[in-house]
Amino acid sequence: MKSKIKQFISDESGVTAIEYGILAAAMAAAIGVIFGADGVFVTALKERFAAIADQITNTATPSGD
């Protein structure tokens, strides 16, 4: 059993096509969550722009002096 573990640890062979596929699927899912229509990034960006627009609207001074 020890020899199998040592062999596994010392194995430096490259990744297989299946591992590349799993990595690609995980990255696609992450990109979908972050940049999707209601994703985390898009929602945060919309909220920040709304806050900036509110600040601009509320700090505008009337020009009637």
C-alpha positions, 0 to 999 in steps of 0.5 A, a space after each residue: 500500500 505504501 508503495 502505491 501511495 509513493 508511486 501516486 505522489 511521484 507520478 508527474 504525468 500530465 493531465 488527461 482530456 477528462 481533467 481538462 473537460 472538468 476544468 473547462 466546465 468549472 470555469 464556464 460555470 464560474 463565468 456564468 455565475 459572475 457575468 450572467 444576466 443576474 450574476 454577482 458582478 452584474 448585480 453589484 455593478 448595477 447597484 453601484 451605478 444606481 447609488 452613484 446616480 442617486 448621489 448625483 441627483 441628490 447633490 444637484 443644486 438648483 440654479 435660481 440664485 
